[in-house]
Each structure stands twice: as structure tokens, then as C-alpha cells.
Amino acid sequence: MAVGGRDAGRAYIGSFTAAGGWGVVTAAVDHATGALTVLGVSDAVADPSYLALAPAGDLLYAVSETDEGAVAAYRVTGATPELTAPPVPVRGAGPTHLAVHAGHVLTANYGSGSVTAVPLRPDGTLGDAPSAVLTHKGSGPHPQRQQAPHAHQVVPDPSGRWAVGVDLGTDSLRVCALDAGGDLTLHREVALRPGSGPRHLAFHPRGGIAYVLNELTPTVTVCRWDADDGALKPLGETSVLPGAPDGDAYPSAIVVAPDGRFVWTATRGEDVVSVLAVEEAGERLRFLATVPCGGHWPRDLALGSTGRHLYAANERSGDVTWFEVDLETGLPRRAGALDAPAVSCVVFD
């Protein structure tokens, strides 16, 4: 898509302004090499740590990961992101993730353990206030990290019928329904292993399997997904760090290859990307290798729009590193990096 005279793809980079980040960064993507080049920057919103594109690609949504918690919309048809209106409070603390679903933006609010739905106007801009806030309940066995709910992610299922919330504090996944009036209701809660600390979920491209990356133990839980019933069934766990250290390793992000043959995860405490092979129709993962993430503290991991380049957002070293992926082995090879202070997220058009 060529917008404003551009022929290359676009990347959008989020960061923590409180730690010196630039805010929301727009970058051009060289599809042949994977290289990123900064086009524009907006620091209009505090701590825009996670981003999501509107389906049409002309608007970008960002959380404001602050104690007050808000969501913002930017117009991204030019080189510099332009805020469409003041951020909308989400009535939740510390939103860490967001997704577009059924005419709404959903935010996962880590601090308050809740999911918020904010309606979208016909032009894709945000409504004035949330239509619903679904508050989680429960806790887990970890004495510091699981004293209360901590919603870390919310993601639509491949059918578009459901939204799945991932809660680190309660060791559970919550399948939710959003009705035409914007009301968000709990359909089913699925328990994972106590103390696992689920953080992020990614679906297999065929839609019937979900992979849940756990933060408190460096594993991926494989779940069978039934879209008709809105049901997840845990099948087993696979380590992303064989011989992992006794302390917290802090896994952070998970990506599934477009052809469904590989899964990649990032782990902050070890500064690595793990490569896993997908077997048995997606129901089993096999650990293959780890490679250095190219920096320090990889908070996010994303696949470029061509599927040939993998990107690690290295928060503490302040860079986005890109890798060329061997499509036969799944192994990433470092190809370059872009300076990006306090980076936390990267998404592609």
C-alpha cells in the first residue's frame, strides 16, 4: 500500500516515555532486507507501550500504560502519527495490551485486573467513554506476582466471535463475549497450571490451537480451541528454556509462523529468542534452539508482514533488532537494528 508517497511497508513502534522513550514511532520497512528507517515520532501520549492497527490501516491505537490508564487513536496516513482526540480513560490501571474486536478497542488492564471495551465510531475513531469494564477475580500461588488478578493480554479468536483475556495473576484464560450494545460478559474461565503465570497467547493459523506463553515458568501451554463452544482445553506444556535458571526468567512474547510450522518466543531474563517446531497437527511443540535477541530485555517479538523477518523490541538496550528467518529450519539470523529508547512493542501494516 502506498500512502503519502511510500511504497515500502510501515512499522509502528511503542515505548515508555517515562523511561526516555520517543512515544509512538513510525518507520519504513524495507521488505527485501527487513531494515527499519524512522519517518516520524509523536510523544503526545504518556507511555504508549502497546499498539494495534485499525483494519483499514489508517488509524493506530495505543494504550497509555499509566496508573490512570487510557487508550488513544492516531491517524497514520502521513509520516508522523497525529492524535485524533485526547486519550479516552479506560477505567482501569496500567493497560498493557489492546486489540480491535467487533467495533471496539479492548484493553487488558494489568494493574486493576480488568478488560475494558471502548466503542469505535464509524470512522474508526474512539468513542467518548468505555461501554463496559469486566473485572477479573482470583489469585495464584506466587507470593509477589499473584496476589490479585493481572490481565496481561486480550486477543480476538480467529472466528471473530470471542475475545480471550490472559490473566497472569489468576493462572487462567477468560473467554468473553461482546454484544452489539458493547457489553462484555464472561463466557468461560479456563484454569492453567497454578503458578504458571500466563502472559500472552497466539493462535495457530488453522485456528484450532492456541499457544499460551507463561511468564512465571518459561513454558508454552498448548490448548485446543473450540470456536463453536468458546472452549479452551489445555493439552500440555513445553519448555522454552531447557535447563532454565532457578530465578524468574521473564518470558515476554510469542509468535506463530504464517504456515504454522514454527513458534518463536522471547525471554527477557536470558535475552534470547527460542525456536520451537510445531508437530502433531499443532498439538505438540518441540524445542529446537535459542538465539541471542540482539540486545537486552526483549519485551516484544513480532513477525514482519512478509513473514521473512522477525523483530525483537529490546527495552533496556533501546533497540529493535531484526532477523532473517530460515524458512526451512525456523532459525533467525541477526540482520540489523534500529535505535529506539525504552522500546516496548512493534507492529506492522
C-alpha positions as CSV (number, residue, x, y, z in Angstrom):
1,M,0.0,0.0,0.0
2,A,1.4,3.4,-1.0
3,V,0.3,6.2,1.4
4,G,1.8,9.7,1.3
5,G,4.2,8.6,-1.5
6,R,5.5,5.5,0.3
7,D,6.0,2.1,-1.5
8,A,7.6,0.2,1.4
9,G,5.7,-1.2,4.3
10,R,5.2,0.5,7.6
11,A,6.2,-0.4,11.2
12,Y,4.8,1.3,14.3
13,I,6.9,1.2,17.5
14,G,5.7,1.9,21.0
15,S,7.8,2.9,24.0
16,F,7.8,4.1,27.6
17,T,8.2,7.9,27.6
18,A,8.7,7.8,31.4
19,A,12.0,5.9,30.7
20,G,13.1,8.1,27.9
21,G,11.2,6.6,25.0
22,W,10.2,8.7,22.0
23,G,6.5,7.7,22.2
24,V,5.0,6.3,19.0
25,V,7.5,5.9,16.2
26,T,6.6,5.4,12.5
27,A,9.2,3.6,10.4
28,A,9.5,2.5,6.8
29,V,10.2,-1.2,6.3
30,D,12.4,-2.5,3.5
31,H,10.7,-5.8,2.6
32,A,13.8,-7.2,1.0
33,T,16.2,-6.7,4.0
34,G,13.8,-6.1,6.9
35,A,15.6,-2.8,7.7
36,L,13.7,-0.1,9.5
37,T,14.0,3.7,8.9
38,V,12.4,6.2,11.2
39,L,9.8,8.5,9.5
40,G,8.2,10.3,12.4
41,V,7.6,10.5,16.1
42,S,4.8,11.5,18.4
43,D,5.2,11.9,22.2
44,A,1.6,13.2,22.6
45,V,0.6,10.3,24.9
46,A,2.4,9.0,28.0
47,D,3.8,5.5,27.8
48,P,2.2,4.2,24.6
49,S,3.6,0.7,25.4
50,Y,1.4,-1.4,23.2
51,L,-0.2,-0.7,19.7
52,A,-2.8,-2.1,17.4
53,L,-3.7,-1.1,13.8
54,A,-7.2,-0.5,12.6
55,P,-8.3,-3.0,9.9
56,A,-8.1,-0.3,7.2
57,G,-4.6,0.6,8.3
58,D,-5.3,4.4,8.5
59,L,-5.6,4.6,12.3
60,L,-3.3,3.3,15.1
61,Y,-4.5,2.6,18.6
62,A,-2.2,2.8,21.7
63,V,-2.6,2.2,25.4
64,S,-1.3,4.7,27.8
65,E,0.2,2.4,30.4
66,T,-0.2,4.7,33.4
67,D,-1.9,4.4,36.8
68,E,-4.9,6.3,35.3
69,G,-4.9,4.1,32.2
70,A,-6.2,5.4,28.8
71,V,-6.3,4.5,25.1
72,A,-5.6,6.8,22.2
73,A,-6.1,6.8,18.4
74,Y,-3.6,8.2,15.9
75,R,-4.0,8.9,12.2
76,V,-1.1,7.4,10.4
77,T,-1.6,8.3,6.8
78,G,1.3,10.7,7.0
79,A,4.9,10.4,8.2
80,T,4.2,11.5,11.7
81,P,1.4,9.9,13.9
82,E,-1.3,12.5,14.6
83,L,-3.6,12.2,17.7
84,T,-7.2,12.3,16.6
85,A,-8.5,13.4,20.0
86,P,-7.5,13.4,23.7
87,P,-6.9,9.8,25.1
88,V,-10.0,8.1,26.5
89,P,-9.8,6.8,30.1
90,V,-10.3,3.0,30.3
91,R,-11.4,3.0,34.0
92,G,-8.5,0.5,34.6
93,A,-4.9,0.8,35.8
94,G,-1.8,0.0,33.8
95,P,-3.2,-1.2,30.4
96,T,-0.6,-3.4,28.9
97,H,-2.3,-4.7,25.7
98,L,-5.1,-3.9,23.3
99,A,-6.9,-5.3,20.3
100,V,-9.6,-4.4,17.8
101,H,-12.7,-6.6,18.1
102,A,-16.3,-6.3,16.9
103,G,-16.3,-2.5,16.5
104,H,-14.5,-1.8,19.8
105,V,-11.0,-1.5,21.1
106,L,-10.4,-3.8,24.1
107,T,-7.7,-3.1,26.6
108,A,-6.1,-5.6,29.1
109,N,-5.5,-3.6,32.3
110,Y,-2.7,-5.3,34.3
111,G,-2.9,-3.1,37.4
112,S,-6.6,-3.4,38.0
113,G,-7.0,-6.9,36.6
114,S,-9.7,-6.0,34.1
115,V,-10.6,-5.8,30.4
116,T,-12.2,-2.6,29.0
117,A,-14.3,-2.2,25.8
118,V,-14.2,1.2,24.1
119,P,-16.6,1.6,21.2
120,L,-15.3,2.8,17.8
121,R,-17.2,5.4,15.7
122,P,-17.9,4.6,12.0
123,D,-14.7,6.5,11.0
124,G,-12.7,4.3,13.4
125,T,-12.0,7.0,16.0
126,L,-12.7,6.2,19.6
127,G,-15.9,6.8,21.4
128,D,-16.0,9.2,24.4
129,A,-16.1,6.5,27.1
130,P,-15.9,2.7,27.7
131,S,-19.1,0.7,27.1
132,A,-18.0,-2.0,29.6
133,V,-15.3,-3.0,32.1
134,L,-15.1,-6.6,33.0
135,T,-13.2,-7.1,36.3
136,H,-11.4,-10.3,37.0
137,K,-11.4,-12.2,40.3
138,G,-8.9,-14.6,41.9
139,S,-5.3,-15.0,42.7
140,G,-2.4,-17.5,42.4
141,P,0.3,-19.1,44.5
142,H,3.2,-16.8,43.6
143,P,3.6,-14.6,46.8
144,Q,4.6,-11.4,45.0
145,R,3.1,-11.6,41.5
146,Q,-0.2,-13.3,42.0
147,Q,-1.9,-11.7,45.0
148,A,-4.6,-10.3,42.7
149,P,-5.8,-10.6,39.0
150,H,-3.4,-9.1,36.4
151,A,-4.9,-9.1,32.9
152,H,-1.9,-9.0,30.6
153,Q,-3.5,-9.5,27.1
154,V,-6.8,-9.6,25.3
155,V,-7.0,-11.1,21.8
156,P,-9.8,-12.0,19.4
157,D,-10.2,-15.6,18.4
158,P,-9.8,-16.5,14.7
159,S,-13.6,-16.8,14.2
160,G,-14.2,-13.3,15.5
161,R,-16.9,-14.5,17.9
162,W,-14.9,-14.3,21.1
163,A,-12.2,-12.4,22.9
164,V,-9.8,-14.2,25.1
165,G,-8.2,-12.5,28.2
166,V,-4.9,-13.8,29.5
167,D,-4.5,-13.2,33.3
168,L,-1.1,-13.7,34.9
169,G,-2.4,-13.2,38.4
170,T,-5.1,-15.9,38.4
171,D,-3.4,-18.5,36.1
172,S,-6.4,-18.5,33.8
173,L,-7.8,-17.6,30.4
174,R,-11.1,-15.9,30.2
175,V,-13.3,-16.4,27.1
176,C,-15.5,-13.3,26.7
177,A,-18.5,-12.3,24.5
178,L,-19.1,-8.7,23.3
179,D,-22.7,-8.0,22.4
180,A,-24.0,-5.4,19.9
181,G,-24.5,-2.9,22.7
182,G,-20.9,-3.1,23.8
183,D,-21.5,-5.2,27.0
184,L,-18.6,-7.5,27.8
185,T,-19.5,-10.7,29.6
186,L,-17.6,-13.7,30.8
187,H,-18.5,-16.9,28.9
188,R,-15.9,-19.3,30.4
189,E,-12.8,-19.3,32.6
190,V,-10.1,-21.9,31.9
191,A,-7.6,-22.8,34.6
192,L,-4.0,-23.4,33.7
193,R,-1.3,-24.9,36.0
194,P,-1.1,-23.0,39.3
195,G,1.9,-20.7,39.4
196,S,2.5,-20.7,35.6
197,G,1.6,-17.1,35.2
198,P,0.2,-16.9,31.6
199,R,1.2,-13.7,29.8
200,H,0.4,-13.8,26.0
201,L,-1.5,-16.1,23.7
202,A,-1.2,-16.7,19.9
203,F,-3.4,-18.9,17.7
204,H,-2.2,-21.3,15.2
205,P,-3.1,-20.1,11.6
206,R,-5.6,-23.0,11.2
207,G,-7.5,-21.7,14.2
208,G,-8.0,-24.8,16.3
209,I,-4.9,-24.5,18.6
210,A,-3.8,-21.7,20.9
211,Y,-0.3,-21.4,22.4
212,V,0.0,-19.6,25.8
213,L,3.4,-18.3,26.9
214,N,3.8,-18.4,30.6
215,E,5.9,-15.7,32.4
216,L,6.4,-17.2,35.9
217,T,7.6,-20.5,34.4
218,P,9.4,-20.5,31.0
219,T,6.9,-22.7,29.2
220,V,4.2,-22.7,26.5
221,T,0.9,-24.3,27.3
222,V,-0.7,-25.8,24.2
223,C,-4.5,-25.6,24.2
224,R,-7.2,-27.0,21.8
225,W,-9.7,-24.3,20.8
226,D,-13.3,-24.9,20.0
227,A,-14.8,-21.8,18.5
228,D,-18.3,-23.2,18.3
229,D,-18.4,-23.7,22.1
230,G,-15.9,-20.9,23.1
231,A,-13.8,-23.5,24.9
232,L,-10.1,-24.0,25.5
233,K,-8.7,-27.3,26.6
234,P,-5.0,-27.4,27.9
235,L,-3.1,-30.3,26.4
236,G,0.4,-29.9,27.8
237,E,3.4,-27.7,28.4
238,T,6.7,-27.3,26.5
239,S,9.8,-25.6,28.0
240,V,11.2,-22.6,26.0
241,L,14.4,-22.8,28.1
242,P,15.6,-26.3,28.8
243,G,17.9,-26.1,31.9
244,A,16.3,-22.8,32.8
245,P,17.7,-20.9,35.9
246,D,16.0,-21.2,39.3
247,G,15.1,-17.5,39.3
248,D,12.5,-15.8,37.2
249,A,13.3,-15.8,33.5
250,Y,10.5,-13.4,32.4
251,P,9.3,-14.8,29.1
252,S,7.5,-12.0,27.3
253,A,6.1,-12.6,23.7
254,I,5.1,-15.4,21.4
255,V,4.7,-15.5,17.6
256,V,3.5,-18.3,15.3
257,A,4.8,-18.7,11.7
258,P,2.2,-17.9,9.0
259,D,2.5,-21.5,7.7
260,G,2.1,-22.9,11.3
261,R,5.4,-24.8,11.3
262,F,7.3,-22.8,14.0
263,V,6.7,-20.9,17.2
264,W,9.1,-18.2,18.5
265,T,9.2,-16.8,22.0
266,A,11.2,-14.1,23.7
267,T,12.7,-14.3,27.2
268,R,13.9,-11.1,28.9
269,G,15.9,-12.6,31.7
270,E,18.0,-14.6,29.3
271,D,18.0,-12.2,26.4
272,V,17.1,-14.9,23.9
273,V,14.6,-15.9,21.2
274,S,13.5,-19.5,21.4
275,V,12.6,-21.6,18.4
276,L,10.0,-24.4,18.6
277,A,8.8,-26.8,15.9
278,V,5.1,-27.4,15.6
279,E,4.1,-31.1,15.4
280,E,1.1,-33.4,15.6
281,A,-1.3,-31.0,13.8
282,G,-0.2,-28.2,16.1
283,E,-0.9,-30.1,19.3
284,R,2.7,-30.6,20.3
285,L,5.7,-28.3,20.3
286,R,9.3,-29.4,20.2
287,F,12.1,-27.1,21.4
288,L,14.8,-26.6,18.8
289,A,17.2,-23.8,19.9
290,T,17.7,-20.4,21.4
291,V,19.5,-17.4,19.7
292,P,20.6,-14.1,21.2
293,C,17.9,-11.4,20.9
294,G,20.4,-8.8,19.7
295,G,20.0,-6.6,22.8
296,H,18.8,-6.6,26.4
297,W,15.3,-7.3,27.8
298,P,13.2,-8.3,24.7
299,R,9.8,-7.1,25.7
300,D,8.1,-7.8,22.4
301,L,8.5,-10.1,19.4
302,A,6.8,-9.6,16.0
303,L,6.9,-11.0,12.5
304,G,7.1,-8.6,9.6
305,S,4.3,-8.6,7.0
306,T,6.2,-10.7,4.5
307,G,6.8,-13.5,7.2
308,R,10.6,-13.5,6.4
309,H,11.8,-11.2,9.2
310,L,11.4,-11.4,12.9
311,Y,11.8,-8.3,15.1
312,A,12.7,-8.1,18.8
313,A,11.9,-4.9,20.8
314,N,14.7,-4.8,23.3
315,E,13.5,-2.4,26.0
316,R,16.6,-1.9,28.2
317,S,19.2,-1.7,25.4
318,G,16.9,0.6,23.5
319,D,16.7,-1.0,20.0
320,V,14.6,-3.0,17.6
321,T,16.7,-5.9,16.2
322,W,15.6,-7.7,13.1
323,F,16.4,-11.2,12.0
324,E,16.2,-13.0,8.7
325,V,14.2,-16.3,9.3
326,D,15.4,-19.5,7.6
327,L,12.0,-20.8,6.3
328,E,13.2,-24.4,6.4
329,T,14.7,-24.5,9.9
330,G,12.9,-21.7,11.6
331,L,16.2,-20.3,12.9
332,P,16.5,-16.5,13.0
333,R,19.8,-14.8,11.9
334,R,20.5,-11.3,13.1
335,A,20.4,-8.8,10.2
336,G,20.3,-5.3,11.7
337,A,19.0,-3.0,14.4
338,L,17.4,0.4,14.9
339,D,17.9,2.6,17.9
340,A,14.6,3.1,19.8
341,P,14.9,4.1,23.5
342,A,12.7,2.2,26.0
343,V,11.0,0.3,23.2
344,S,8.1,-2.0,24.1
345,C,6.2,-3.0,21.0
346,V,6.4,-3.2,17.2
347,V,3.5,-3.8,14.8
348,F,3.3,-3.9,11.0
349,D,0.8,-2.9,8.4
